[in-house]
Amino acid sequence: MEKMFAIPHGDDVITIQLTVKEAIALGTGEKFPKASYIAASARSKVKRQVTDKLLSEGSVSYESLMH
């Protein structure tokens, strides 16, 4: 059985500025062998924005949602 939980402000909108390559890496899983940092950079930006949103509202941290 799946564990159900509520994500505070889960329907709010956040804005993240990504390069085209970062968006492709996140959206399609495309690999950029000579620039492997691209996907990591994009994930980092998303994680940072989600964390900022949750912490600004006095909610829970991103890491606590992943456990």
PDB file of N, CA, C and O in Angstrom, chain B, residues numbered from 101:
ATOM      1  N   MET B 101       0.844  -1.175   0.000  1.00  0.00           N
ATOM      2  CA  MET B 101       0.000   0.000   0.000  1.00  0.00           C
ATOM      3  C   MET B 101       0.893   1.243   0.000  1.00  0.00           C
ATOM      4  O   MET B 101       1.894   1.305   0.713  1.00  0.00           O
ATOM      5  N   GLU B 102       0.513   2.220  -0.806  1.00  0.00           N
ATOM      6  CA  GLU B 102       1.281   3.464  -0.855  1.00  0.00           C
ATOM      7  C   GLU B 102       1.037   4.314   0.375  1.00  0.00           C
ATOM      8  O   GLU B 102      -0.074   4.378   0.901  1.00  0.00           O
ATOM      9  N   LYS B 103       2.079   4.953   0.814  1.00  0.00           N
ATOM     10  CA  LYS B 103       1.986   5.871   1.941  1.00  0.00           C
ATOM     11  C   LYS B 103       1.526   7.221   1.404  1.00  0.00           C
ATOM     12  O   LYS B 103       2.186   7.795   0.538  1.00  0.00           O
ATOM     13  N   MET B 104       0.428   7.728   1.893  1.00  0.00           N
ATOM     14  CA  MET B 104      -0.124   8.997   1.424  1.00  0.00           C
ATOM     15  C   MET B 104       0.268  10.110   2.395  1.00  0.00           C
ATOM     16  O   MET B 104       0.217   9.930   3.612  1.00  0.00           O
ATOM     17  N   PHE B 105       0.655  11.249   1.853  1.00  0.00           N
ATOM     18  CA  PHE B 105       0.970  12.399   2.678  1.00  0.00           C
ATOM     19  C   PHE B 105       0.685  13.652   1.875  1.00  0.00           C
ATOM     20  O   PHE B 105       0.638  13.622   0.646  1.00  0.00           O
ATOM     21  N   ALA B 106       0.500  14.739   2.574  1.00  0.00           N
ATOM     22  CA  ALA B 106       0.222  16.014   1.920  1.00  0.00           C
ATOM     23  C   ALA B 106       1.507  16.827   1.825  1.00  0.00           C
ATOM     24  O   ALA B 106       2.298  16.877   2.766  1.00  0.00           O
ATOM     25  N   ILE B 107       1.697  17.453   0.690  1.00  0.00           N
ATOM     26  CA  ILE B 107       2.834  18.349   0.508  1.00  0.00           C
ATOM     27  C   ILE B 107       2.311  19.767   0.682  1.00  0.00           C
ATOM     28  O   ILE B 107       1.488  20.225  -0.111  1.00  0.00           O
ATOM     29  N   PRO B 108       2.775  20.461   1.702  1.00  0.00           N
ATOM     30  CA  PRO B 108       2.299  21.828   1.921  1.00  0.00           C
ATOM     31  C   PRO B 108       2.540  22.694   0.686  1.00  0.00           C
ATOM     32  O   PRO B 108       3.638  22.695   0.128  1.00  0.00           O
ATOM     33  N   HIS B 109       1.529  23.419   0.270  1.00  0.00           N
ATOM     34  CA  HIS B 109       1.607  24.306  -0.893  1.00  0.00           C
ATOM     35  C   HIS B 109       1.960  23.533  -2.165  1.00  0.00           C
ATOM     36  O   HIS B 109       2.586  24.079  -3.074  1.00  0.00           O
ATOM     37  N   GLY B 110       1.561  22.278  -2.225  1.00  0.00           N
ATOM     38  CA  GLY B 110       1.896  21.410  -3.338  1.00  0.00           C
ATOM     39  C   GLY B 110       1.349  21.857  -4.676  1.00  0.00           C
ATOM     40  O   GLY B 110       1.864  21.444  -5.715  1.00  0.00           O
ATOM     41  N   ASP B 111       0.321  22.686  -4.680  1.00  0.00           N
ATOM     42  CA  ASP B 111      -0.255  23.163  -5.936  1.00  0.00           C
ATOM     43  C   ASP B 111       0.226  24.558  -6.307  1.00  0.00           C
ATOM     44  O   ASP B 111      -0.186  25.105  -7.330  1.00  0.00           O
ATOM     45  N   ASP B 112       1.094  25.137  -5.483  1.00  0.00           N
ATOM     46  CA  ASP B 112       1.658  26.453  -5.809  1.00  0.00           C
ATOM     47  C   ASP B 112       2.586  26.337  -7.017  1.00  0.00           C
ATOM     48  O   ASP B 112       3.091  25.257  -7.324  1.00  0.00           O
ATOM     49  N   VAL B 113       2.798  27.437  -7.680  1.00  0.00           N
ATOM     50  CA  VAL B 113       3.669  27.479  -8.855  1.00  0.00           C
ATOM     51  C   VAL B 113       5.011  28.091  -8.479  1.00  0.00           C
ATOM     52  O   VAL B 113       5.071  29.091  -7.763  1.00  0.00           O
ATOM     53  N   ILE B 114       6.096  27.476  -8.974  1.00  0.00           N
ATOM     54  CA  ILE B 114       7.423  28.056  -8.812  1.00  0.00           C
ATOM     55  C   ILE B 114       8.003  28.277 -10.205  1.00  0.00           C
ATOM     56  O   ILE B 114       7.619  27.605 -11.162  1.00  0.00           O
ATOM     57  N   THR B 115       8.917  29.212 -10.305  1.00  0.00           N
ATOM     58  CA  THR B 115       9.563  29.508 -11.578  1.00  0.00           C
ATOM     59  C   THR B 115      11.047  29.191 -11.450  1.00  0.00           C
ATOM     60  O   THR B 115      11.712  29.627 -10.511  1.00  0.00           O
ATOM     61  N   ILE B 116      11.553  28.422 -12.412  1.00  0.00           N
ATOM     62  CA  ILE B 116      12.952  28.028 -12.418  1.00  0.00           C
ATOM     63  C   ILE B 116      13.535  28.383 -13.769  1.00  0.00           C
ATOM     64  O   ILE B 116      12.970  28.028 -14.803  1.00  0.00           O
ATOM     65  N   GLN B 117      14.651  29.074 -13.770  1.00  0.00           N
ATOM     66  CA  GLN B 117      15.302  29.449 -15.009  1.00  0.00           C
ATOM     67  C   GLN B 117      16.344  28.392 -15.367  1.00  0.00           C
ATOM     68  O   GLN B 117      17.338  28.220 -14.662  1.00  0.00           O
ATOM     69  N   LEU B 118      16.098  27.678 -16.488  1.00  0.00           N
ATOM     70  CA  LEU B 118      17.000  26.637 -16.963  1.00  0.00           C
ATOM     71  C   LEU B 118      17.496  26.996 -18.356  1.00  0.00           C
ATOM     72  O   LEU B 118      16.815  27.691 -19.110  1.00  0.00           O
ATOM     73  N   THR B 119      18.691  26.515 -18.690  1.00  0.00           N
ATOM     74  CA  THR B 119      19.145  26.635 -20.070  1.00  0.00           C
ATOM     75  C   THR B 119      18.373  25.614 -20.901  1.00  0.00           C
ATOM     76  O   THR B 119      17.738  24.713 -20.354  1.00  0.00           O
ATOM     77  N   VAL B 120      18.429  25.757 -22.204  1.00  0.00           N
ATOM     78  CA  VAL B 120      17.757  24.791 -23.082  1.00  0.00           C
ATOM     79  C   VAL B 120      18.330  23.393 -22.845  1.00  0.00           C
ATOM     80  O   VAL B 120      17.579  22.419 -22.784  1.00  0.00           O
ATOM     81  N   LYS B 121      19.634  23.291 -22.712  1.00  0.00           N
ATOM     82  CA  LYS B 121      20.259  21.990 -22.462  1.00  0.00           C
ATOM     83  C   LYS B 121      19.799  21.395 -21.137  1.00  0.00           C
ATOM     84  O   LYS B 121      19.547  20.193 -21.057  1.00  0.00           O
ATOM     85  N   GLU B 122      19.688  22.213 -20.102  1.00  0.00           N
ATOM     86  CA  GLU B 122      19.219  21.724 -18.798  1.00  0.00           C
ATOM     87  C   GLU B 122      17.782  21.220 -18.904  1.00  0.00           C
ATOM     88  O   GLU B 122      17.443  20.180 -18.340  1.00  0.00           O
ATOM     89  N   ALA B 123      16.947  21.949 -19.619  1.00  0.00           N
ATOM     90  CA  ALA B 123      15.549  21.535 -19.794  1.00  0.00           C
ATOM     91  C   ALA B 123      15.469  20.210 -20.554  1.00  0.00           C
ATOM     92  O   ALA B 123      14.675  19.336 -20.205  1.00  0.00           O
ATOM     93  N   ILE B 124      16.285  20.068 -21.579  1.00  0.00           N
ATOM     94  CA  ILE B 124      16.309  18.812 -22.339  1.00  0.00           C
ATOM     95  C   ILE B 124      16.777  17.667 -21.447  1.00  0.00           C
ATOM     96  O   ILE B 124      16.198  16.581 -21.473  1.00  0.00           O
ATOM     97  N   ALA B 125      17.816  17.906 -20.665  1.00  0.00           N
ATOM     98  CA  ALA B 125      18.342  16.867 -19.773  1.00  0.00           C
ATOM     99  C   ALA B 125      17.288  16.424 -18.759  1.00  0.00           C
ATOM    100  O   ALA B 125      17.150  15.230 -18.497  1.00  0.00           O
ATOM    101  N   LEU B 126      16.547  17.368 -18.191  1.00  0.00           N
ATOM    102  CA  LEU B 126      15.507  17.024 -17.213  1.00  0.00           C
ATOM    103  C   LEU B 126      14.279  16.423 -17.869  1.00  0.00           C
ATOM    104  O   LEU B 126      13.737  15.424 -17.397  1.00  0.00           O
ATOM    105  N   GLY B 127      13.844  17.036 -18.959  1.00  0.00           N
ATOM    106  CA  GLY B 127      12.584  16.633 -19.583  1.00  0.00           C
ATOM    107  C   GLY B 127      12.642  15.337 -20.356  1.00  0.00           C
ATOM    108  O   GLY B 127      11.662  14.594 -20.395  1.00  0.00           O
ATOM    109  N   THR B 128      13.789  15.052 -20.978  1.00  0.00           N
ATOM    110  CA  THR B 128      13.877  13.865 -21.832  1.00  0.00           C
ATOM    111  C   THR B 128      14.877  12.836 -21.338  1.00  0.00           C
ATOM    112  O   THR B 128      14.874  11.694 -21.799  1.00  0.00           O
ATOM    113  N   GLY B 129      15.727  13.228 -20.410  1.00  0.00           N
ATOM    114  CA  GLY B 129      16.760  12.321 -19.928  1.00  0.00           C
ATOM    115  C   GLY B 129      17.951  12.242 -20.864  1.00  0.00           C
ATOM    116  O   GLY B 129      18.826  11.391 -20.702  1.00  0.00           O
ATOM    117  N   GLU B 130      17.979  13.131 -21.843  1.00  0.00           N
ATOM    118  CA  GLU B 130      19.102  13.158 -22.796  1.00  0.00           C
ATOM    119  C   GLU B 130      20.420  13.345 -22.056  1.00  0.00           C
ATOM    120  O   GLU B 130      20.507  14.120 -21.103  1.00  0.00           O
ATOM    121  N   LYS B 131      21.438  12.628 -22.502  1.00  0.00           N
ATOM    122  CA  LYS B 131      22.759  12.714 -21.886  1.00  0.00           C
ATOM    123  C   LYS B 131      23.649  13.618 -22.729  1.00  0.00           C
ATOM    124  O   LYS B 131      23.564  13.613 -23.957  1.00  0.00           O
ATOM    125  N   PHE B 132      24.497  14.389 -22.071  1.00  0.00           N
ATOM    126  CA  PHE B 132      25.487  15.228 -22.725  1.00  0.00           C
ATOM    127  C   PHE B 132      26.853  14.751 -22.225  1.00  0.00           C
ATOM    128  O   PHE B 132      27.374  15.278 -21.242  1.00  0.00           O
ATOM    129  N   PRO B 133      27.432  13.754 -22.900  1.00  0.00           N
ATOM    130  CA  PRO B 133      28.660  13.115 -22.409  1.00  0.00           C
ATOM    131  C   PRO B 133      29.817  14.079 -22.131  1.00  0.00           C
ATOM    132  O   PRO B 133      30.566  13.879 -21.175  1.00  0.00           O
ATOM    133  N   LYS B 134      29.970  15.104 -22.941  1.00  0.00           N
ATOM    134  CA  LYS B 134      31.090  16.023 -22.736  1.00  0.00           C
ATOM    135  C   LYS B 134      30.770  17.114 -21.720  1.00  0.00           C
ATOM    136  O   LYS B 134      31.630  17.925 -21.377  1.00  0.00           O
ATOM    137  N   ALA B 135      29.537  17.128 -21.246  1.00  0.00           N
ATOM    138  CA  ALA B 135      29.122  18.123 -20.246  1.00  0.00           C
ATOM    139  C   ALA B 135      28.152  17.451 -19.274  1.00  0.00           C
ATOM    140  O   ALA B 135      26.980  17.818 -19.193  1.00  0.00           O
ATOM    141  N   SER B 136      28.655  16.476 -18.551  1.00  0.00           N
ATOM    142  CA  SER B 136      27.799  15.691 -17.653  1.00  0.00           C
ATOM    143  C   SER B 136      27.219  16.514 -16.505  1.00  0.00           C
ATOM    144  O   SER B 136      26.280  16.075 -15.840  1.00  0.00           O
ATOM    145  N   TYR B 137      27.763  17.686 -16.273  1.00  0.00           N
ATOM    146  CA  TYR B 137      27.281  18.548 -15.198  1.00  0.00           C
ATOM    147  C   TYR B 137      25.915  19.165 -15.503  1.00  0.00           C
ATOM    148  O   TYR B 137      25.267  19.686 -14.595  1.00  0.00           O
ATOM    149  N   ILE B 138      25.468  19.119 -16.743  1.00  0.00           N
ATOM    150  CA  ILE B 138      24.237  19.806 -17.140  1.00  0.00           C
ATOM    151  C   ILE B 138      23.031  19.283 -16.381  1.00  0.00           C
ATOM    152  O   ILE B 138      22.273  20.073 -15.819  1.00  0.00           O
ATOM    153  N   ALA B 139      22.834  17.973 -16.352  1.00  0.00           N
ATOM    154  CA  ALA B 139      21.683  17.402 -15.641  1.00  0.00           C
ATOM    155  C   ALA B 139      21.789  17.673 -14.150  1.00  0.00           C
ATOM    156  O   ALA B 139      20.789  17.985 -13.504  1.00  0.00           O
ATOM    157  N   ALA B 140      22.984  17.558 -13.600  1.00  0.00           N
ATOM    158  CA  ALA B 140      23.178  17.817 -12.174  1.00  0.00           C
ATOM    159  C   ALA B 140      22.859  19.269 -11.840  1.00  0.00           C
ATOM    160  O   ALA B 140      22.260  19.555 -10.803  1.00  0.00           O
ATOM    161  N   SER B 141      23.254  20.173 -12.709  1.00  0.00           N
ATOM    162  CA  SER B 141      22.973  21.595 -12.505  1.00  0.00           C
ATOM    163  C   SER B 141      21.471  21.852 -12.517  1.00  0.00           C
ATOM    164  O   SER B 141      20.954  22.598 -11.685  1.00  0.00           O
ATOM    165  N   ALA B 142      20.778  21.235 -13.459  1.00  0.00           N
ATOM    166  CA  ALA B 142      19.326  21.416 -13.555  1.00  0.00           C
ATOM    167  C   ALA B 142      18.627  20.869 -12.315  1.00  0.00           C
ATOM    168  O   ALA B 142      17.749  21.527 -11.757  1.00  0.00           O
ATOM    169  N   ARG B 143      19.010  19.671 -11.881  1.00  0.00           N
ATOM    170  CA  ARG B 143      18.414  19.088 -10.666  1.00  0.00           C
ATOM    171  C   ARG B 143      18.675  19.965  -9.461  1.00  0.00           C
ATOM    172  O   ARG B 143      17.802  20.140  -8.611  1.00  0.00           O
ATOM    173  N   SER B 144      19.871  20.515  -9.385  1.00  0.00           N
ATOM    174  CA  SER B 144      20.227  21.400  -8.280  1.00  0.00           C
ATOM    175  C   SER B 144      19.348  22.645  -8.257  1.00  0.00           C
ATOM    176  O   SER B 144      18.903  23.073  -7.192  1.00  0.00           O
ATOM    177  N   LYS B 145      19.098  23.223  -9.417  1.00  0.00           N
ATOM    178  CA  LYS B 145      18.238  24.410  -9.494  1.00  0.00           C
ATOM    179  C   LYS B 145      16.819  24.095  -9.051  1.00  0.00           C
ATOM    180  O   LYS B 145      16.203  24.876  -8.326  1.00  0.00           O
ATOM    181  N   VAL B 146      16.298  22.950  -9.485  1.00  0.00           N
ATOM    182  CA  VAL B 146      14.944  22.554  -9.093  1.00  0.00           C
ATOM    183  C   VAL B 146      14.890  22.326  -7.583  1.00  0.00           C
ATOM    184  O   VAL B 146      13.988  22.817  -6.905  1.00  0.00           O
ATOM    185  N   LYS B 147      15.855  21.581  -7.070  1.00  0.00           N
ATOM    186  CA  LYS B 147      15.883  21.290  -5.628  1.00  0.00           C
ATOM    187  C   LYS B 147      15.967  22.576  -4.812  1.00  0.00           C
ATOM    188  O   LYS B 147      15.282  22.721  -3.800  1.00  0.00           O
ATOM    189  N   ARG B 148      16.816  23.517  -5.261  1.00  0.00           N
ATOM    190  CA  ARG B 148      16.979  24.788  -4.554  1.00  0.00           C
ATOM    191  C   ARG B 148      15.659  25.571  -4.517  1.00  0.00           C
ATOM    192  O   ARG B 148      15.277  26.100  -3.473  1.00  0.00           O
ATOM    193  N   GLN B 149      14.973  25.639  -5.649  1.00  0.00           N
ATOM    194  CA  GLN B 149      13.716  26.390  -5.698  1.00  0.00           C
ATOM    195  C   GLN B 149      12.637  25.748  -4.828  1.00  0.00           C
ATOM    196  O   GLN B 149      11.897  26.443  -4.132  1.00  0.00           O
ATOM    197  N   VAL B 150      12.553  24.421  -4.872  1.00  0.00           N
ATOM    198  CA  VAL B 150      11.560  23.729  -4.044  1.00  0.00           C
ATOM    199  C   VAL B 150      11.868  23.950  -2.570  1.00  0.00           C
ATOM    200  O   VAL B 150      10.970  24.249  -1.783  1.00  0.00           O
ATOM    201  N   THR B 151      13.119  23.807  -2.198  1.00  0.00           N
ATOM    202  CA  THR B 151      13.525  24.021  -0.808  1.00  0.00           C
ATOM    203  C   THR B 151      13.227  25.453  -0.371  1.00  0.00           C
ATOM    204  O   THR B 151      12.686  25.677   0.712  1.00  0.00           O
ATOM    205  N   ASP B 152      13.583  26.421  -1.219  1.00  0.00           N
ATOM    206  CA  ASP B 152      13.313  27.822  -0.899  1.00  0.00           C
ATOM    207  C   ASP B 152      11.830  28.059  -0.701  1.00  0.00           C
ATOM    208  O   ASP B 152      11.437  28.770   0.223  1.00  0.00           O
ATOM    209  N   LYS B 153      11.003  27.477  -1.550  1.00  0.00           N
ATOM    210  CA  LYS B 153       9.548  27.650  -1.451  1.00  0.00           C
ATOM    211  C   LYS B 153       9.033  27.056  -0.144  1.00  0.00           C
ATOM    212  O   LYS B 153       8.260  27.692   0.572  1.00  0.00           O
ATOM    213  N   LEU B 154       9.461  25.844   0.160  1.00  0.00           N
ATOM    214  CA  LEU B 154       8.979  25.189   1.375  1.00  0.00           C
ATOM    215  C   LEU B 154       9.470  25.891   2.629  1.00  0.00           C
ATOM    216  O   LEU B 154       8.719  26.043   3.592  1.00  0.00           O
ATOM    217  N   LEU B 155      10.724  26.317   2.624  1.00  0.00           N
ATOM    218  CA  LEU B 155      11.269  26.983   3.805  1.00  0.00           C
ATOM    219  C   LEU B 155      10.714  28.390   3.982  1.00  0.00           C
ATOM    220  O   LEU B 155      10.558  28.853   5.112  1.00  0.00           O
ATOM    221  N   SER B 156      10.415  29.076   2.883  1.00  0.00           N
ATOM    222  CA  SER B 156       9.872  30.425   2.989  1.00  0.00           C
ATOM    223  C   SER B 156       8.480  30.422   3.606  1.00  0.00           C
ATOM    224  O   SER B 156       8.044  31.415   4.189  1.00  0.00           O
ATOM    225  N   GLU B 157       7.804  29.317   3.474  1.00  0.00           N
ATOM    226  CA  GLU B 157       6.464  29.194   4.047  1.00  0.00           C
ATOM    227  C   GLU B 157       6.513  28.578   5.447  1.00  0.00           C
ATOM    228  O   GLU B 157       5.474  28.379   6.078  1.00  0.00           O
ATOM    229  N   GLY B 158       7.710  28.281   5.927  1.00  0.00           N
ATOM    230  CA  GLY B 158       7.832  27.660   7.249  1.00  0.00           C
ATOM    231  C   GLY B 158       7.363  26.222   7.253  1.00  0.00           C
ATOM    232  O   GLY B 158       6.944  25.696   8.284  1.00  0.00           O
ATOM    233  N   SER B 159       7.437  25.586   6.088  1.00  0.00           N
ATOM    234  CA  SER B 159       6.971  24.209   5.956  1.00  0.00           C
ATOM    235  C   SER B 159       8.117  23.239   6.184  1.00  0.00           C
ATOM    236  O   SER B 159       9.051  23.533   6.930  1.00  0.00           O
ATOM    237  N   VAL B 160       8.043  22.090   5.545  1.00  0.00           N
ATOM    238  CA  VAL B 160       9.045  21.051   5.713  1.00  0.00           C
ATOM    239  C   VAL B 160      10.149  21.192   4.682  1.00  0.00           C
ATOM    240  O   VAL B 160       9.993  21.903   3.689  1.00  0.00           O
ATOM    241  N   SER B 161      11.272  20.509   4.920  1.00  0.00           N
ATOM    242  CA  SER B 161      12.380  20.561   3.972  1.00  0.00           C
ATOM    243  C   SER B 161      12.174  19.555   2.854  1.00  0.00           C
ATOM    244  O   SER B 161      11.435  18.584   3.007  1.00  0.00           O
ATOM    245  N   TYR B 162      12.833  19.795   1.729  1.00  0.00           N
ATOM    246  CA  TYR B 162      12.788  18.897   0.584  1.00  0.00           C
ATOM    247  C   TYR B 162      13.264  17.502   0.986  1.00  0.00           C
ATOM    248  O   TYR B 162      12.652  16.503   0.607  1.00  0.00           O
ATOM    249  N   GLU B 163      14.347  17.432   1.747  1.00  0.00           N
ATOM    250  CA  GLU B 163      14.904  16.150   2.132  1.00  0.00           C
ATOM    251  C   GLU B 163      13.915  15.324   2.951  1.00  0.00           C
ATOM    252  O   GLU B 163      13.870  14.103   2.803  1.00  0.00           O
ATOM    253  N   SER B 164      13.133  15.955   3.797  1.00  0.00           N
ATOM    254  CA  SER B 164      12.190  15.185   4.620  1.00  0.00           C
ATOM    255  C   SER B 164      11.082  14.573   3.777  1.00  0.00           C
ATOM    256  O   SER B 164      10.474  13.584   4.185  1.00  0.00           O
ATOM    257  N   LEU B 165      10.808  15.145   2.605  1.00  0.00           N
ATOM    258  CA  LEU B 165       9.783  14.588   1.722  1.00  0.00           C
ATOM    259  C   LEU B 165      10.282  13.346   0.992  1.00  0.00           C
ATOM    260  O   LEU B 165       9.480  12.524   0.549  1.00  0.00           O
ATOM    261  N   MET B 166      11.585  13.205   0.865  1.00  0.00           N
ATOM    262  CA  MET B 166      12.168  12.108   0.106  1.00  0.00           C
ATOM    263  C   MET B 166      12.395  10.851   0.944  1.00  0.00           C
ATOM    264  O   MET B 166      12.804   9.826   0.397  1.00  0.00           O
ATOM    265  N   HIS B 167      12.146  10.896   2.233  1.00  0.00           N
ATOM    266  CA  HIS B 167      12.395   9.718   3.076  1.00  0.00           C
ATOM    267  C   HIS B 167      11.138   9.017   3.433  1.00  0.00           C
ATOM    268  O   HIS B 167      11.172   8.008   4.137  1.00  0.00           O
TER     269      HIS B 167
END
